[in-house]
Amino acid sequence: MNILHDENGNGKIDKGLFLPKEGIGFSNYNTIGLGNRPNFRKASFEVEQDLRIRVQVV
């Protein structure tokens, strides 16, 4: 799962040189950077039943 916090509310992903300028997050990652880039295998997880996930963006 991934999430983007559209901090300025412009409906776009504002990008810097390599990463978005606004807040981002991926499941199974505490930090994200050039040396720790997310990939599908590490960020994915299996869902075996109906599930509700609450995400708090701060």
RAZINOR-V658499 format. One record per pair of residues at least 4 apart in sequence whose C-alpha atoms are under 6 Angstrom apart, sorted by the first residue. I is the first residue (numbers start at 1). J is the second residue. Records with the same first field share a line. If there is no record, write none. Layout:
I = J ; J
This chain:
1 = 26 ; 27
2 = 25 ; 26
3 = 24 ; 25
4 = 23 ; 24
5 = 23
14 = 20 ; 21
15 = 19 ; 20 ; 21
16 = 20 ; 21
27 = 43
28 = 43
32 = 36 ; 37
33 = 37
40 = 44
